[in-house]
């Protein structure tokens, strides 16, 4: 396991910090962050559904609150930087309202350009009875300008047909695949952090590290700075520090701040367990789990004595 250089976890913003974990509101921390100093802003804001870390607001008030934070995040972005806003659905009396649809006008009116609407698909979650169970969320990826930094190579995934060759033209007979792997596309199948996940903490809606690693590796360079206004238990900083970037963020829940600092220190010491990138999704049948044998489909065993 990798052991990192000793790092200082600052509680106030300083560009020299390897990690900043600020206890308090994100607008207070953003006020101390200089213009155009962050290469990537990535976060999952509260969904306004009444979780323990948020106060449920009228949807119009929630929109205005998000607008204020988003504008400040845009201010601190470098010209070639990126803003990634990961959201799900606002649910009211069983009716869903996709938050990416609600928030998109804020980014558009601020002059940002959408590069992808990434679908994050996962297999586990709440089971619905009167609609299909939700098994995806979205990441809205925006840039400030057309001339932005992007490196696909660190996040390429295994080719489906690595032995495929061109069958005609000047390259006939040559391999048609990139030897480094293929583009992962805009649908990412990454397990969400549930009770048996190796990264699970007490946070009810925790990022998997791999989700942020893809963004960090493709949208930032080594030593760049990454910012998360709604830090939670520190996953964004973990993904940044793990790959030689700097991570900064704010969180209002004291227990989450404590856990974030502990996780960052464990990463530095080489003791933090995370799910490795590009690990295949667990296949319970392939693992021979007895629980996959439905009892109502088993052949009934006769209790009558055999007749010879």
Secondary structure as GFF3:
##gff-version 3
##sequence-region A 1 308
A	DSSP	beta_strand	9	10	.	.	.	ID=ss1
A	DSSP	beta_strand	19	23	.	.	.	ID=ss2
A	DSSP	alpha_helix	26	30	.	.	.	ID=ss3
A	DSSP	beta_strand	38	43	.	.	.	ID=ss4
A	DSSP	alpha_helix	59	76	.	.	.	ID=ss5
A	DSSP	beta_strand	77	87	.	.	.	ID=ss6
A	DSSP	beta_strand	89	92	.	.	.	ID=ss7
A	DSSP	beta_strand	95	98	.	.	.	ID=ss8
A	DSSP	alpha_helix	99	109	.	.	.	ID=ss9
A	DSSP	beta_strand	113	121	.	.	.	ID=ss10
A	DSSP	beta_strand	136	143	.	.	.	ID=ss11
A	DSSP	three_ten_helix	153	155	.	.	.	ID=ss12
A	DSSP	beta_strand	187	189	.	.	.	ID=ss13
A	DSSP	alpha_helix	209	219	.	.	.	ID=ss14
A	DSSP	beta_strand	225	228	.	.	.	ID=ss15
A	DSSP	alpha_helix	235	242	.	.	.	ID=ss16
A	DSSP	beta_strand	246	251	.	.	.	ID=ss17
A	DSSP	alpha_helix	254	269	.	.	.	ID=ss18
A	DSSP	three_ten_helix	290	292	.	.	.	ID=ss19
A	DSSP	three_ten_helix	295	297	.	.	.	ID=ss20
###
